[in-house]
Amino acid sequence: MSDSFQAEENSENKWRLRLGRGITWLISFACFYLIYTRVEGAAYRDGLTPAEYLVNFFAEADWISWLLIMIPYSVFFFVVDSHATWRLIRWFNTPEIRLTNILPIRASAYILSLVNEQVGKGAMSLYLLQKYKVPVWQALSSMIMLGMVEIYQLLLFSAIGVMLYYDLVVQASTSYPLPAIMLSVYAVAFLYFPFHVVYFRGHIFKNSKLRERQLLHAFRQAELKHYVLLLLCKAPNMLGAMVVYTFALTLFQVDVSFGQMFAFLPVIFLAAALPLPFHAGALVLWTVLFPEFPEVGVFSMVMHTFFVVFNAVIGLIFLPKANKELFIDQG
């Protein structure tokens, strides 16, 4: 009887998984169709087909200068990302770990991130278990905290950008009430954070069992200063991305300002975190925020593809060192 019940439950879980995947693919298809219709409209106004329109867009780009910007930034991102990850692991998992230990493992995780970013973070957790005997759940809790700080970093930068360049947000609100939507998201996020800190420090709901779970280990250990310091460690990557995207768009003959990137790019990166294939949420958001340049959705796909592929190349360079850390040094 129990075997029959288990088989039925497994079948139901598989059905739900397939349904979820189907829905995400349908949403992604709708996003790509919206992008296509906007590109098609712009191409029609110029008397071109969508394919001719996009070929002209990419043919006018300064690809050499683009590479000279993207390659150094990718290396810079890797160093900053590894440093922030190292700090977090030292605080909550293993104080004796060195930055030189993290660099090859973080780089190699970029290879797995080609499949899924969460797979890459899972690889970091397995490394900490094998090398430093850190329980998997505690290591994963640090990766979850890192993800939370990354989201709040995007929200914070976007909020600052909206305050400084509010008129640009209003100008972009041709299809949707962007100021109201964005301000509502900021309000919810920033009202939650103080509750999050005092809850996990045990100042409220003292009998709660939720915070005692190993998966939330890092949150129990973290003080307010840890969130602030981690955000500061990650901030150079966001600032660098704003500069790089501003220059890159200029090289593709798209006239944007640094103010627009400050206000919009963090929000676009948040949309990229949605579980949609090909970062479809981010692609469609580009076209919403820059309606006069519908081709920027395709531009963002080129940017993201180069970034993840080049990071994977960095991972391949460090792979022999990572294998030594994981296998040879273990005897």
Secondary structure, DSSP 8 states (H G I E B T S, - for coil): -HHHHHHHHHHHHHHHHHHHHHHHHHHHHHHHHHHHHHHHHHHHHTT--HHHHHHHHHHTS-HHHHHHHHHHHHHHHHHHHHHHHHHHHHHHT-TT--HHHHHHHHHHHHHHHTT-HHHHHHHHHHHHHHHH---HHHHHHHHHHHHHHHHHHHHHHHHHHHHHTHHHHHHHTTSS-HHHHHHHHHHHHHHHHHHHHHHHTTSS-TT-SGGGSGGGHHHHH--HHHHHHHHHHHHHHHHHHHHHHHHHHHHTT----HHHHHHHHHHHHHHHTSS-GGGHHHHHHHHHH-TT-TTHHHHHHHHHHHHHHHHHHHHHHHHHHHHIIIIITT-
